[in-house]
């Protein structure tokens, strides 16, 4: 079975990549704040939650 990944890539998960690449970093963005009761889909928030191992990312 051949891999569909480019040469030199491994099958590291997104969570592992985020944890490695974002460790100790601060993220900022220009996403609008959600209205009360709305889900916060900010890309920086989602990446940080994944990097920190939060299950509800």
N, C-alpha and C positions, 0 to 999 in steps of 0.2 A: 504494500500500500504506500503510495507516495504522499508526501506532505504537501499541503497547499500553502505553506508558509514560505516567504521569500528566503533565499540563501542567507544563512547566518542568524536567522530568527529561531527562537525556541517557543515552546507552547506555554509560556508564562501567562498567568491569568491577568486580567485587568487590575484586579485587587493587588496582586503582587507588584505589578509595575507601578501603580499609584503609591503603594507603601514605600517602595525603593526610591522613586523619583521625587516624591513630595515630602519625605521625612524632613522635619525641621523647617519647612518652607511656610511662608504666609501666602495666601492667595487672595486676590481681589478681582472684582469684576464690575460691570456696569449694569447688571441685571436689575430690573425694577423690584422693589420690595413687594412681597405678596400682600394682597388685601387680607384683613382678618378672616381666618377660616380657610383661606386658599393654601394649596400646597406650594412650598418653596422649591421651585425647580431650578434654582440658580446652579449653573455648571460648577462653580467653585465649591459650593456647599456639597453638591453630590460627590465630587472628586475627593474632598476632604473626608466625607463620611466613609467612602470606600477605603481610602488610605488608612483610616483609623479603625477599620474593621466593624463599623456599625452595621447591624443587620438590616436596618430599615432604610438603607440608601436606595 
